[in-house]
Amino acid sequence: MEVRGRVMGFVQMSFGAAQILGLPIGLVLANHFGWHAPFWMIATAGIIAGLVIVVYMKPVDAHLRLKNDRNAFQHLVKTLSLSTYQRAFLATTLLATGGYMLMPFGSAFSINNLGITLGQLPLLYGISGLFSIVTGPLLGKASDKFGKFNLFVAGTAVAITMVLLYTNLGVTPLWELIVINVVLFIGITSRMISAMALMTAVPQPQDRGAFMSINSSVQSVAGGIGAYCAGLLIVQTPSGYIEHYNRLGFAVTGSMIIVTFLLYRIDRYLKTVRTA
């Protein structure tokens, strides 16, 4: 029975937990102890996580026993050259680019455009993250039951609607903004769970390590590119108000549509391989 979606649902749930514990606590620490405090928290959490991994996690090395005549560099180049893998890398690039176009400026937009106070941000992000924790495993099960691409399309429709609404908002009551953020996060979570479940099924076992390494690197680079491009599209006035934020909504919508076509191709490829 295919349970890849359920696994990705729990992985995505951890991101929601990180948002609940990380962002609000980071804001509280920064407000009370200065901007250095959240970075010390990140370093401490990273050390603890590293120790837990070393002590408790078993190595995933079954793929290393598969015969491979190529050295590491040749294996990397070969992985990069396969068209099926390239589509997955491009999809990851656009997924990350779209997300990171909105995230870096979300707090500034909420405070300066939507009328949310700095003290209300932990509540806003905390409630959104709580819903991510609750819905992550449920959406993972749904992706296995109804089809990963089907869930991705549904999540994309919800996300596009909410992104266009959110990026065109003016001053908004906190409760209304919380509802919008919760629905937006459900759409984004649906997309991430189903997309990752599809893409992790793409590589052959002997290529999985190289594929995931490249995919992770692509995601990091794309995040930086997305944040940089977002900075070119918007303008912050001396008063703090952010102009042209709706341009980010249009750009993210375009990337979501392109990713949908890419994942459609990947989904067809996986179905062909399984029935061959």
Legacy VTK file of the C-alpha trace (Angstrom):
# vtk DataFile Version 3.0
C-alpha trace
ASCII
DATASET POLYDATA
POINTS 276 float
0.000 0.000 0.000
1.371 3.426 -0.957
1.985 5.491 2.192
4.400 8.069 0.830
1.786 10.794 1.215
1.205 9.912 4.880
4.938 10.106 5.555
5.158 13.499 3.858
2.086 14.577 5.833
3.957 13.974 9.084
7.068 15.681 7.710
4.963 18.714 6.804
3.360 18.540 10.238
6.833 19.057 11.695
7.118 22.299 9.729
3.852 23.428 11.287
5.216 22.527 14.717
8.380 24.467 13.938
6.262 27.461 13.041
4.287 27.241 16.272
7.383 26.785 18.420
9.910 28.676 16.331
8.444 31.844 14.889
6.284 33.015 17.813
8.967 32.112 20.363
11.569 33.809 18.182
9.470 36.970 18.082
8.995 36.913 21.841
12.724 36.396 22.436
13.615 39.188 20.010
11.139 41.554 21.656
12.458 40.854 25.161
16.168 40.032 24.717
17.163 41.562 21.388
17.493 40.292 17.825
20.413 37.981 18.689
18.277 35.759 20.920
16.397 33.837 18.163
19.706 32.910 16.518
21.010 31.482 19.768
17.767 29.505 20.004
18.293 28.140 16.467
21.883 27.131 17.240
20.846 25.369 20.451
17.958 23.538 18.743
20.289 22.468 15.913
22.835 20.995 18.329
20.126 19.064 20.194
18.635 17.750 16.923
22.089 16.695 15.716
22.742 14.737 18.889
19.353 12.998 18.661
20.052 12.033 15.030
23.483 10.627 15.857
22.207 8.614 18.823
18.821 7.342 17.632
18.578 7.360 13.830
19.641 4.330 11.852
21.621 5.018 8.665
19.668 4.800 5.392
22.277 2.955 3.340
20.507 0.117 1.532
20.943 1.925 -1.804
24.725 1.905 -1.300
24.767 -1.860 -1.737
23.489 -1.489 -5.301
26.258 -1.802 -7.874
27.428 1.514 -9.310
30.489 1.780 -11.546
30.545 5.582 -11.637
32.426 7.781 -9.179
30.599 10.419 -7.157
31.151 13.246 -9.663
30.028 11.130 -12.634
26.989 10.012 -10.672
26.121 13.638 -9.926
26.442 14.681 -13.563
24.395 11.677 -14.696
21.638 12.533 -12.238
21.563 16.125 -13.460
21.376 15.054 -17.106
18.204 12.945 -16.911
15.183 14.824 -18.281
12.763 13.273 -15.785
14.914 14.428 -12.885
15.309 17.863 -14.468
11.530 18.331 -14.482
11.457 17.478 -10.780
14.279 19.949 -10.052
12.490 22.669 -12.015
9.261 21.967 -10.127
11.140 22.227 -6.824
12.691 25.506 -7.969
9.322 27.059 -8.722
7.740 25.670 -5.549
10.460 27.252 -3.429
10.611 30.465 -5.427
6.880 31.050 -5.042
6.918 30.404 -1.315
9.947 32.571 -0.588
8.554 35.492 -2.561
5.853 35.960 0.076
7.487 34.751 3.289
10.301 37.317 3.807
7.935 40.277 3.616
4.902 38.727 5.300
5.526 40.258 8.727
6.276 43.736 7.341
3.171 43.565 5.130
1.002 42.479 8.063
2.201 45.314 10.273
2.485 48.190 7.795
-0.355 47.376 5.374
-2.825 45.214 7.262
-2.709 47.001 10.610
-1.490 44.062 12.708
0.695 44.931 15.712
4.038 43.281 16.441
2.542 41.737 19.550
-0.224 40.069 17.496
2.158 38.337 15.068
2.895 35.353 17.363
-0.855 34.696 17.670
-1.356 34.971 13.907
1.485 32.606 13.006
0.893 30.328 15.970
-2.730 29.580 15.062
-1.778 29.060 11.398
0.962 26.645 12.438
-1.404 24.782 14.768
-3.755 24.113 11.864
-0.769 22.902 9.810
-0.001 20.349 12.525
-3.598 19.113 12.601
-4.171 19.017 8.844
-0.748 17.692 7.750
-1.332 13.985 8.524
-4.946 14.206 7.281
-3.849 15.693 3.959
-1.133 13.052 3.688
-3.727 10.306 4.003
-5.930 12.098 1.480
-3.082 12.203 -1.047
-2.636 8.424 -0.787
-6.377 7.805 -1.025
-7.461 10.245 -3.732
-4.236 10.654 -5.670
-1.281 12.930 -5.052
-1.719 14.985 -8.198
-5.446 15.396 -7.518
-4.684 16.781 -4.063
-2.023 19.042 -5.556
-4.519 20.521 -8.032
-7.082 21.095 -5.270
-4.467 22.671 -3.013
-3.243 24.867 -5.860
-6.767 26.150 -6.537
-7.185 27.061 -2.858
-3.693 28.588 -2.624
-4.095 30.736 -5.752
-7.429 32.077 -4.534
-6.071 32.949 -1.100
-2.765 34.383 -2.376
-4.577 36.770 -4.706
-6.930 37.737 -1.871
-4.167 38.146 0.699
-1.817 40.222 -1.455
-4.602 42.694 -2.277
-5.794 43.241 1.303
-5.896 46.572 3.098
-6.293 47.097 6.841
-7.860 43.856 8.095
-9.205 42.687 11.487
-6.989 40.110 13.184
-9.648 37.379 13.225
-10.261 37.760 9.491
-6.546 37.649 8.737
-6.189 34.490 10.856
-8.935 32.768 8.832
-7.310 33.793 5.551
-3.895 32.573 6.737
-5.291 29.252 7.941
-6.994 28.537 4.596
-3.880 29.683 2.726
-1.671 27.401 4.798
-3.988 24.447 4.166
-3.687 25.063 0.423
0.102 25.406 0.628
0.411 22.334 2.848
-1.677 20.299 0.391
0.659 21.332 -2.421
3.868 20.607 -0.517
2.789 17.192 0.769
1.561 15.945 -2.602
4.468 17.483 -4.542
7.124 15.980 -2.269
5.363 12.612 -2.273
5.426 12.620 -6.069
8.992 13.832 -6.460
10.532 11.453 -3.946
9.105 8.610 -6.046
10.905 9.814 -9.184
14.546 8.677 -8.638
15.752 5.131 -8.994
17.048 3.633 -5.726
20.694 3.982 -6.784
20.122 7.672 -7.628
18.082 8.609 -4.578
20.912 10.103 -2.539
22.228 12.247 -5.391
18.695 13.254 -6.399
17.692 14.360 -2.910
20.976 16.233 -2.400
20.523 18.163 -5.644
16.859 18.737 -4.897
17.672 20.173 -1.466
20.359 22.434 -2.936
17.998 23.621 -5.666
15.373 24.426 -3.047
17.800 26.537 -1.022
19.090 28.443 -4.050
15.551 28.990 -5.345
14.512 30.407 -1.976
17.220 33.046 -2.202
16.326 33.858 -5.794
12.656 34.139 -4.864
13.347 36.561 -2.013
15.621 38.657 -4.252
13.061 38.816 -7.072
10.332 39.751 -4.593
12.470 42.656 -3.437
12.602 43.922 -7.022
8.816 43.854 -7.379
7.807 45.791 -4.276
8.660 49.190 -2.808
8.611 50.229 0.853
7.802 53.889 1.430
9.407 55.947 4.241
6.283 55.350 6.334
6.814 51.581 6.089
3.864 50.951 3.765
4.654 48.324 1.102
3.524 49.201 -2.405
2.901 46.779 -5.282
2.592 43.751 -2.973
-0.105 42.439 -5.291
2.615 41.921 -7.921
3.957 39.133 -5.732
0.525 37.522 -5.823
0.513 37.511 -9.613
4.085 36.162 -9.782
3.372 33.384 -7.261
0.164 32.482 -9.105
2.115 32.131 -12.353
4.676 29.846 -10.714
1.893 27.704 -9.210
0.295 27.192 -12.606
3.605 26.207 -14.220
4.393 23.761 -11.398
0.986 22.148 -11.899
1.840 21.326 -15.521
5.277 20.002 -14.499
3.790 17.737 -11.835
1.194 16.521 -14.305
4.061 15.278 -16.472
5.776 13.705 -13.472
2.554 12.015 -12.361
2.041 10.560 -15.845
5.624 9.330 -15.903
5.259 7.564 -12.547
2.019 5.902 -13.622
3.690 4.708 -16.836
6.651 3.264 -14.939
4.411 1.446 -12.462
2.260 -0.127 -15.178
5.221 -1.080 -17.390
LINES 1 277
276 0 1 2 3 4 5 6 7 8 9 10 11 12 13 14 15 16 17 18 19 20 21 22 23 24 25 26 27 28 29 30 31 32 33 34 35 36 37 38 39 40 41 42 43 44 45 46 47 48 49 50 51 52 53 54 55 56 57 58 59 60 61 62 63 64 65 66 67 68 69 70 71 72 73 74 75 76 77 78 79 80 81 82 83 84 85 86 87 88 89 90 91 92 93 94 95 96 97 98 99 100 101 102 103 104 105 106 107 108 109 110 111 112 113 114 115 116 117 118 119 120 121 122 123 124 125 126 127 128 129 130 131 132 133 134 135 136 137 138 139 140 141 142 143 144 145 146 147 148 149 150 151 152 153 154 155 156 157 158 159 160 161 162 163 164 165 166 167 168 169 170 171 172 173 174 175 176 177 178 179 180 181 182 183 184 185 186 187 188 189 190 191 192 193 194 195 196 197 198 199 200 201 202 203 204 205 206 207 208 209 210 211 212 213 214 215 216 217 218 219 220 221 222 223 224 225 226 227 228 229 230 231 232 233 234 235 236 237 238 239 240 241 242 243 244 245 246 247 248 249 250 251 252 253 254 255 256 257 258 259 260 261 262 263 264 265 266 267 268 269 270 271 272 273 274 275
